[in-house]
Amino acid sequence: MPDPTTDHSSAPSTIVLRNPATEEVVRELTLATRADADAAIKRAAAAGPGWRAIAPADRARLMRRFADTIAAHADELAALETANMGMPMGNSTWCANAAADVIHYFAGAIDKHTGSTIPVAGGVDMTFHEPLGVVGLITPWNFPVLMASWKIGPALAAGNTAVLKPAEITPLTAMRLGELALDAGIPEGVLNVVVGTGPEVGWRFVEHPTVRKVAFTGSTAVGKRIMAGCADQVKRVTLELGGKSANIVFADADIEAAAAAAPGAVFDNSGQDCCARSRVLVQRSVFDRFLEHFIESSRHFTVGDPTSPNTAMGPLVTAEHLARVRRFTDGLETVYTGDVPEGPGYWHPIMIATSTDHSASICRDEIFGPVAVVIPFEDEADAIRICNDSDYGLSGSVWTGDGSRALRVVRAMDAGTISVNSNSSVRYSTPFGGFKQSGLGREHSMTVLDHYTELKNVFIATGS
């Protein structure tokens, strides 16, 4: 998201969306203004009482119909995602179907986010989870349809109405979700999609007093500014921010399995993933063996046409982002650099480097591209020290054959979402979020509903 302090008068009125693999124009859009954002917030506020008044079972049925409608249009959504963002079609199709699953999950959560009764003297005490009202949802460009569902699902399930600002460079699937919600019977005004820049639209969510919460996924730098802006109104905010996650491989692990899984953990979605395990920490006694297998596995991570079913990695999202990644990688000494297609497209090769200098940029900065650094460590304490020597703490993995060690290490890691003998991070039924500068609050599971509601306590005197 652009700097919210940018002069609004300089904001562009249109944006040209290009296919990252071909550089062909996909669509040209007129961008929303602050006035458009205000109108969407007004619509959401007007729709709030009616949405909140719908019986929980009926609201759940509407949301299930929305989920079914998404699933019925999964191929269409996948094609839009691939053309707009460059994600391989297999991944896009998975994301579209997963978005439907997320909405289904939160439809089922509506009547299960319950309050409690508390024994007290002189009466009865009870708690209620009340909707916040209008919530502003700001989603990133790297997993557009999936991350939109992550925020839409709990926001609507909790009884709120929502205004969604997708990243203006990848808005097409979010726009279609807004249409599909209406097709499914979600009342007008409950879900509003506004395509505009951060300064024009996203920052309006922060400023506008009717918006009672901002849920943001994006860079840590922008997240800090949003958090500071929300403080002025004591506005609720949840932040899912950057990462520089560690993939820790001990000598007693299945080295071949860990090395075979490592490319997907870094290079999936062209490395444009806040959970990417871009720091691969390997115990020194198996360092060379792991590196050899990792490089060999990476050779088979096919880079090319995202519409091909055999493609594992496509291009980067825009020419501007490609230039940003190149600023990190120009002159980088690598032990492996892959190939990319010739011709048009925003292609960046897979790169693997090694380092023992933990202050180096490649070890500390979130590059958000297909770049991995393999770092040796001596023992368990050394692995934990290197892992935690980061401003971030989003995700991570531990590979070991020792269950006790696995538990010791994951408890010591400063990270919010960790896998053992796996690089899988995210499930909609389990909490997801980070430590330190990787964010505030959690996505997914029943836990997230607490972030979209106010807890109200009521005491009723009974006279005894």
DOSETOR-69016 format. One record per residue (C-alpha): x, y, z; chain; residue number from 1. Coordinates in nm, 3 decimals, padded with zeros to 5 digits. Each point is the difference from the previous one (the first is absolute). Layout:
REM DOSETOR-69016
      xx      yy      zz chain   n
       X       Y       Z     A NUM
...
REM end
This chain:
REM DOSETOR-69016
      xx      yy      zz chain   n
  00.000  00.000  00.000     A   1
  00.137  00.346 -00.088     A   2
  00.095  00.252  00.267     A   3
 -00.325  00.133  00.151     A   4
  00.153  00.345  00.035     A   5
  00.027  00.035 -00.378     A   6
 -00.169  00.310 -00.145     A   7
 -00.349 -00.112 -00.104     A   8
 -00.005  00.235 -00.297     A   9
  00.278 -00.200 -00.166     A  10
 -00.183 -00.335  00.023     A  11
 -00.057 -00.159 -00.342     A  12
 -00.357 -00.017 -00.131     A  13
  00.053 -00.317 -00.201     A  14
  00.218 -00.307  00.014     A  15
  00.106 -00.235 -00.279     A  16
  00.019 -00.365  00.107     A  17
  00.247 -00.212 -00.194     A  18
  00.042 -00.375 -00.018     A  19
  00.332 -00.057  00.181     A  20
  00.095 -00.288 -00.231     A  21
 -00.066  00.178 -00.331     A  22
 -00.015  00.371  00.091     A  23
 -00.325  00.020 -00.199     A  24
 -00.272  00.231  00.130     A  25
 -00.264 -00.194  00.194     A  26
 -00.222  00.290  00.098     A  27
  00.001  00.372  00.065     A  28
 -00.188  00.119  00.308     A  29
 -00.109  00.333  00.137     A  30
  00.118  00.021  00.357     A  31
 -00.227  00.094  00.286     A  32
  00.032  00.333  00.179     A  33
 -00.042  00.098  00.364     A  34
 -00.359  00.091 -00.084     A  35
 -00.057 -00.350 -00.137     A  36
  00.143 -00.147  00.320     A  37
 -00.229  00.219  00.209     A  38
 -00.302 -00.111 -00.205     A  39
  00.092 -00.366  00.049     A  40
  00.039  00.053  00.375     A  41
 -00.342  00.169  00.006     A  42
 -00.155 -00.297 -00.183     A  43
  00.160 -00.242  00.243     A  44
 -00.128  00.197  00.299     A  45
 -00.353  00.008 -00.143     A  46
  00.005 -00.376 -00.060     A  47
  00.130 -00.079  00.348     A  48
 -00.322 -00.016  00.203     A  49
 -00.171 -00.224 -00.253     A  50
  00.294 -00.241 -00.024     A  51
  00.038 -00.018  00.375     A  52
 -00.374 -00.068  00.042     A  53
  00.001 -00.308 -00.225     A  54
 -00.035 -00.313  00.211     A  55
  00.332 -00.184  00.040     A  56
 -00.122 -00.310 -00.188     A  57
 -00.124  00.214 -00.289     A  58
  00.322  00.201 -00.013     A  59
  00.192 -00.328 -00.007     A  60
 -00.215 -00.123 -00.290     A  61
  00.075  00.318 -00.197     A  62
  00.370 -00.038  00.061     A  63
 -00.008 -00.367 -00.102     A  64
 -00.174  00.101 -00.321     A  65
  00.274  00.258 -00.053     A  66
  00.264 -00.271  00.052     A  67
 -00.175 -00.233 -00.244     A  68
 -00.018  00.281 -00.255     A  69
  00.374  00.061  00.034     A  70
  00.069 -00.372 -00.048     A  71
 -00.222 -00.007 -00.311     A  72
  00.209  00.283 -00.147     A  73
  00.340 -00.131  00.115     A  74
  00.132 -00.050 -00.354     A  75
 -00.101  00.353 -00.097     A  76
  00.161  00.146  00.312     A  77
  00.317 -00.203 -00.059     A  78
  00.029  00.127 -00.357     A  79
 -00.038  00.360  00.121     A  80
  00.262 -00.056  00.271     A  81
  00.252 -00.149 -00.241     A  82
 -00.047  00.274 -00.259     A  83
  00.010  00.282  00.256     A  84
  00.264 -00.127  00.243     A  85
  00.205 -00.263 -00.189     A  86
 -00.072 -00.283  00.244     A  87
  00.023 -00.347 -00.159     A  88
 -00.344 -00.129 -00.091     A  89
  00.022 -00.300  00.232     A  90
  00.064  00.232  00.295     A  91
 -00.269  00.246 -00.111     A  92
 -00.258 -00.277 -00.021     A  93
  00.096 -00.125  00.346     A  94
 -00.029  00.354  00.141     A  95
 -00.345  00.056 -00.151     A  96
 -00.134 -00.325  00.144     A  97
  00.168  00.070  00.333     A  98
 -00.173  00.339  00.010     A  99
 -00.332 -00.181 -00.024     A 100
  00.107 -00.231  00.282     A 101
  00.089  00.299  00.219     A 102
 -00.345  00.156 -00.047     A 103
 -00.160 -00.339  00.076     A 104
  00.204 -00.027  00.321     A 105
 -00.111  00.339  00.128     A 106
 -00.359 -00.066 -00.099     A 107
  00.019 -00.295  00.236     A 108
  00.155  00.215  00.272     A 109
 -00.288  00.248  00.022     A 110
 -00.198 -00.184  00.268     A 111
  00.306 -00.136  00.178     A 112
  00.165  00.324  00.111     A 113
 -00.192  00.003  00.325     A 114
  00.009  00.200  00.320     A 115
  00.000 -00.138  00.352     A 116
 -00.179  00.025  00.332     A 117
  00.208  00.083  00.305     A 118
 -00.097 -00.089  00.359     A 119
 -00.030  00.320  00.207     A 120
 -00.177  00.102  00.317     A 121
 -00.339  00.168 -00.020     A 122
 -00.088 -00.082 -00.357     A 123
  00.104 -00.142 -00.334     A 124
  00.295  00.119 -00.209     A 125
  00.040 -00.074 -00.371     A 126
  00.216  00.102 -00.293     A 127
 -00.086  00.078 -00.362     A 128
  00.217  00.037 -00.311     A 129
 -00.134  00.308 -00.177     A 130
  00.090  00.099 -00.359     A 131
  00.231  00.298 -00.035     A 132
 -00.198  00.158 -00.285     A 133
  00.181  00.101 -00.318     A 134
  00.345 -00.154 -00.048     A 135
  00.261  00.100 -00.257     A 136
  00.187 -00.288 -00.162     A 137
  00.328  00.063 -00.185     A 138
  00.146 -00.298 -00.186     A 139
  00.331 -00.047 -00.184     A 140
  00.083 -00.090 -00.356     A 141
  00.175 -00.334  00.051     A 142
 -00.299 -00.230  00.076     A 143
 -00.291  00.222 -00.102     A 144
 -00.308 -00.225  00.005     A 145
  00.117 -00.212  00.291     A 146
  00.093  00.285  00.232     A 147
 -00.321  00.183 -00.084     A 148
 -00.191 -00.303  00.130     A 149
  00.213 -00.006  00.317     A 150
 -00.141  00.340  00.096     A 151
 -00.347 -00.010 -00.155     A 152
 -00.087 -00.329  00.173     A 153
  00.044  00.099  00.366     A 154
 -00.113  00.360 -00.056     A 155
 -00.338 -00.103 -00.138     A 156
 -00.042 -00.302  00.228     A 157
  00.039  00.224  00.305     A 158
 -00.286  00.221 -00.124     A 159
  00.205  00.289 -00.136     A 160
 -00.026  00.162 -00.340     A 161
  00.320  00.051 -00.195     A 162
  00.179  00.224 -00.246     A 163
  00.279 -00.188 -00.177     A 164
  00.293  00.174 -00.167     A 165
  00.200 -00.252 -00.200     A 166
  00.346  00.089 -00.125     A 167
 -00.062  00.221 -00.300     A 168
  00.244 -00.200 -00.215     A 169
 -00.186 -00.331  00.050     A 170
 -00.367  00.089  00.062     A 171
 -00.183 -00.216 -00.253     A 172
 -00.089 -00.298  00.217     A 173
 -00.110  00.221  00.289     A 174
 -00.226  00.195 -00.234     A 175
 -00.151 -00.327 -00.118     A 176
 -00.050 -00.114  00.361     A 177
 -00.209  00.310  00.060     A 178
 -00.222 -00.091 -00.296     A 179
 -00.026 -00.365  00.106     A 180
 -00.106  00.105  00.351     A 181
 -00.298  00.186 -00.148     A 182
 -00.078 -00.294 -00.229     A 183
 -00.007 -00.226  00.307     A 184
 -00.250  00.223  00.181     A 185
  00.230  00.190  00.234     A 186
 -00.192  00.328  00.048     A 187
  00.125  00.306 -00.184     A 188
  00.237  00.206  00.210     A 189
  00.118 -00.286  00.220     A 190
  00.316 -00.054 -00.209     A 191
  00.137  00.294 -00.193     A 192
  00.308 -00.019 -00.221     A 193
  00.183  00.326 -00.072     A 194
  00.303 -00.006 -00.229     A 195
  00.232  00.289  00.072     A 196
  00.339  00.092  00.134     A 197
  00.108 -00.003  00.360     A 198
 -00.002  00.379  00.038     A 199
 -00.340  00.041 -00.164     A 200
 -00.191 -00.299  00.139     A 201
  00.200 -00.199  00.254     A 202
  00.092  00.300  00.210     A 203
 -00.363  00.109 -00.004     A 204
 -00.081 -00.314  00.202     A 205
  00.246  00.123  00.262     A 206
 -00.139  00.353  00.009     A 207
 -00.374 -00.064 -00.028     A 208
 -00.175 -00.013  00.339     A 209
 -00.268 -00.242 -00.123     A 210
  00.261 -00.269 -00.070     A 211
  00.056 -00.173  00.333     A 212
  00.277 -00.239 -00.102     A 213
  00.269 -00.024 -00.264     A 214
  00.132 -00.343 -00.093     A 215
  00.317  00.034 -00.207     A 216
  00.232 -00.246 -00.170     A 217
  00.310  00.149 -00.159     A 218
  00.339  00.144  00.077     A 219
  00.123  00.067  00.350     A 220
  00.081  00.362 -00.086     A 221
 -00.357  00.076 -00.109     A 222
 -00.143 -00.204  00.288     A 223
  00.180  00.223  00.248     A 224
 -00.153  00.311 -00.155     A 225
 -00.349 -00.153  00.004     A 226
  00.040 -00.100  00.365     A 227
  00.110  00.352  00.091     A 228
 -00.290  00.152 -00.194     A 229
 -00.257 -00.227  00.165     A 230
  00.128  00.100  00.345     A 231
 -00.145  00.348 -00.045     A 232
 -00.354 -00.144  00.022     A 233
  00.092 -00.304  00.213     A 234
 -00.110 -00.198 -00.304     A 235
  00.038 -00.377 -00.008     A 236
  00.278 -00.121 -00.228     A 237
  00.144 -00.335 -00.097     A 238
  00.317 -00.026 -00.203     A 239
  00.148 -00.291 -00.196     A 240
  00.335  00.133 -00.113     A 241
  00.339 -00.108 -00.130     A 242
  00.214 -00.303  00.067     A 243
  00.346 -00.147 -00.034     A 244
 -00.081 -00.349  00.116     A 245
  00.251 -00.266  00.091     A 246
  00.000 -00.360 -00.123     A 247
  00.216 -00.185  00.257     A 248
  00.146 -00.336 -00.107     A 249
  00.174 -00.212  00.263     A 250
  00.246 -00.277 -00.083     A 251
 -00.239 -00.269  00.124     A 252
 -00.275  00.107 -00.244     A 253
 -00.094 -00.177 -00.321     A 254
  00.237  00.218 -00.206     A 255
 -00.133 -00.108 -00.338     A 256
 -00.359  00.074  00.102     A 257
  00.092  00.338  00.148     A 258
  00.196  00.096 -00.312     A 259
 -00.278 -00.115 -00.231     A 260
 -00.253  00.215  00.188     A 261
  00.224  00.307  00.031     A 262
 -00.049  00.145 -00.354     A 263
 -00.375  00.020  00.043     A 264
  00.045  00.167  00.337     A 265
  00.196  00.288 -00.159     A 266
 -00.077  00.014 -00.371     A 267
 -00.373 -00.071  00.000     A 268
 -00.188  00.305 -00.133     A 269
  00.340  00.123 -00.123     A 270
  00.107  00.064  00.357     A 271
 -00.277  00.260  00.036     A 272
 -00.117 -00.146  00.328     A 273
  00.035  00.145  00.349     A 274
  00.037 -00.358  00.134     A 275
  00.285 -00.089 -00.238     A 276
  00.272 -00.196  00.181     A 277
  00.270  00.208 -00.166     A 278
  00.256 -00.063  00.277     A 279
  00.096 -00.367 -00.013     A 280
  00.197 -00.087  00.315     A 281
  00.187 -00.331 -00.034     A 282
  00.211 -00.177  00.260     A 283
  00.361  00.019 -00.110     A 284
  00.064 -00.377 -00.001     A 285
 -00.261 -00.046 -00.279     A 286
  00.031  00.343 -00.163     A 287
  00.170 -00.111 -00.322     A 288
 -00.226 -00.302 -00.040     A 289
 -00.316  00.204  00.049     A 290
  00.119  00.277 -00.234     A 291
  00.070 -00.251 -00.276     A 292
 -00.350 -00.147  00.027     A 293
 -00.160  00.345  00.031     A 294
  00.165  00.120 -00.319     A 295
 -00.098 -00.317 -00.184     A 296
 -00.363  00.033  00.115     A 297
 -00.002  00.364 -00.109     A 298
  00.112 -00.096 -00.349     A 299
 -00.330 -00.185 -00.036     A 300
 -00.213  00.292  00.123     A 301
 -00.133  00.093 -00.342     A 302
 -00.008  00.370 -00.084     A 303
 -00.210  00.112 -00.294     A 304
 -00.344  00.061 -00.149     A 305
 -00.242  00.025  00.293     A 306
 -00.283 -00.143 -00.211     A 307
  00.191 -00.328 -00.045     A 308
 -00.098 -00.278  00.243     A 309
  00.368 -00.093  00.043     A 310
  00.113  00.344  00.120     A 311
  00.102  00.034  00.363     A 312
  00.109  00.366 -00.010     A 313
 -00.111  00.292 -00.213     A 314
  00.122  00.360 -00.035     A 315
  00.008  00.275  00.260     A 316
 -00.308  00.216  00.020     A 317
  00.115  00.325 -00.165     A 318
  00.299  00.161 -00.163     A 319
  00.035  00.223  00.307     A 320
  00.016 -00.298  00.235     A 321
  00.250 -00.175 -00.227     A 322
  00.222  00.307  00.018     A 323
 -00.030 -00.001  00.380     A 324
  00.107 -00.365  00.027     A 325
  00.290  00.061 -00.237     A 326
  00.129  00.274  00.229     A 327
  00.050 -00.274  00.260     A 328
  00.144 -00.260 -00.236     A 329
  00.219  00.194 -00.244     A 330
  00.355 -00.110  00.073     A 331
 -00.110 -00.272  00.241     A 332
  00.239 -00.296  00.008     A 333
 -00.208 -00.315 -00.037     A 334
  00.061 -00.372  00.009     A 335
 -00.292 -00.047 -00.238     A 336
 -00.182  00.227 -00.243     A 337
 -00.282 -00.145 -00.208     A 338
 -00.125  00.079 -00.347     A 339
 -00.291  00.221 -00.103     A 340
 -00.197  00.021 -00.325     A 341
  00.125  00.232 -00.272     A 342
 -00.218  00.280 -00.130     A 343
 -00.259  00.213  00.178     A 344
 -00.103 -00.045  00.362     A 345
  00.123  00.097  00.345     A 346
  00.224 -00.301  00.054     A 347
  00.252 -00.046  00.278     A 348
  00.203 -00.319  00.035     A 349
  00.010 -00.223  00.302     A 350
  00.310  00.087  00.202     A 351
  00.170 -00.185  00.283     A 352
  00.282  00.158  00.196     A 353
  00.189 -00.092  00.317     A 354
  00.110  00.226  00.282     A 355
  00.148  00.003  00.349     A 356
 -00.043  00.376  00.036     A 357
 -00.337  00.037  00.172     A 358
  00.013  00.379 -00.039     A 359
 -00.007 -00.028 -00.381     A 360
 -00.307  00.130 -00.180     A 361
 -00.080 -00.341 -00.146     A 362
 -00.025 -00.136  00.356     A 363
 -00.208  00.284  00.144     A 364
 -00.215  00.171 -00.265     A 365
 -00.325 -00.132 -00.141     A 366
  00.090 -00.021 -00.369     A 367
 -00.341 -00.136 -00.109     A 368
  00.150 -00.181 -00.295     A 369
  00.133 -00.348 -00.083     A 370
  00.319  00.033  00.203     A 371
  00.121 -00.231  00.279     A 372
  00.302  00.022  00.227     A 373
  00.138 -00.317  00.161     A 374
  00.168  00.061  00.336     A 375
  00.202 -00.254  00.204     A 376
 -00.051 -00.045  00.374     A 377
  00.185 -00.206  00.262     A 378
 -00.256 -00.126  00.252     A 379
 -00.350  00.054  00.132     A 380
  00.083  00.318  00.190     A 381
  00.177  00.145 -00.304     A 382
 -00.300 -00.077 -00.224     A 383
 -00.239  00.175  00.238     A 384
  00.231  00.300  00.031     A 385
  00.027  00.045 -00.377     A 386
 -00.372 -00.062 -00.053     A 387
 -00.101  00.265  00.253     A 388
  00.256  00.253 -00.123     A 389
 -00.264  00.170 -00.215     A 390
 -00.245  00.286  00.022     A 391
 -00.265 -00.238 -00.129     A 392
 -00.174 -00.303  00.149     A 393
 -00.276 -00.122 -00.228     A 394
  00.060 -00.362 -00.089     A 395
  00.261 -00.274 -00.009     A 396
  00.080 -00.370 -00.007     A 397
  00.205 -00.251  00.196     A 398
  00.124 -00.323 -00.157     A 399
  00.120 -00.263  00.248     A 400
 -00.049 -00.364  00.092     A 401
  00.004  00.084  00.371     A 402
 -00.345  00.085  00.136     A 403
  00.135  00.150  00.322     A 404
  00.233  00.226 -00.195     A 405
 -00.285  00.106 -00.227     A 406
 -00.207  00.113  00.299     A 407
  00.294  00.179  00.164     A 408
  00.085  00.188 -00.317     A 409
 -00.351  00.102 -00.103     A 410
 -00.066  00.133  00.352     A 411
  00.321  00.205 -00.019     A 412
 -00.066  00.143 -00.348     A 413
 -00.133  00.356 -00.022     A 414
 -00.259 -00.082 -00.264     A 415
 -00.376 -00.034 -00.004     A 416
 -00.058 -00.286 -00.245     A 417
  00.244 -00.291 -00.001     A 418
  00.005 -00.343 -00.163     A 419
  00.204 -00.308  00.091     A 420
  00.127 -00.219 -00.285     A 421
 -00.220  00.204 -00.233     A 422
  00.000  00.344 -00.155     A 423
 -00.377  00.044  00.010     A 424
 -00.100  00.319  00.184     A 425
 -00.362  00.087 -00.041     A 426
 -00.330 -00.175  00.069     A 427
 -00.325  00.190  00.035     A 428
 -00.093 -00.202  00.309     A 429
  00.318  00.091  00.192     A 430
  00.131  00.342  00.116     A 431
  00.241  00.180 -00.232     A 432
  00.210  00.305  00.078     A 433
  00.340  00.122  00.107     A 434
  00.225  00.118  00.280     A 435
  00.200  00.323  00.012     A 436
 -00.022  00.210 -00.318     A 437
 -00.190 -00.272 -00.187     A 438
 -00.329  00.124  00.134     A 439
 -00.267  00.041  00.260     A 440
 -00.301 -00.227  00.055     A 441
 -00.088 -00.322 -00.178     A 442
 -00.176 -00.119 -00.313     A 443
 -00.204 -00.321 -00.027     A 444
 -00.163 -00.240  00.245     A 445
 -00.260  00.098  00.256     A 446
  00.268  00.225  00.153     A 447
 -00.033  00.260 -00.275     A 448
 -00.366  00.067  00.085     A 449
  00.116  00.164  00.323     A 450
  00.178  00.258 -00.219     A 451
 -00.324  00.083 -00.184     A 452
 -00.224  00.038  00.306     A 453
 -00.025  00.193  00.325     A 454
 -00.041 -00.199  00.321     A 455
 -00.296  00.133  00.199     A 456
 -00.066 -00.094  00.361     A 457
 -00.353  00.019  00.146     A 458
 -00.104 -00.044  00.365     A 459
 -00.364 -00.064  00.085     A 460
 -00.100  00.038  00.365     A 461
 -00.230 -00.271  00.128     A 462
 -00.043  00.130  00.352     A 463
  00.171 -00.294  00.167     A 464
REM end
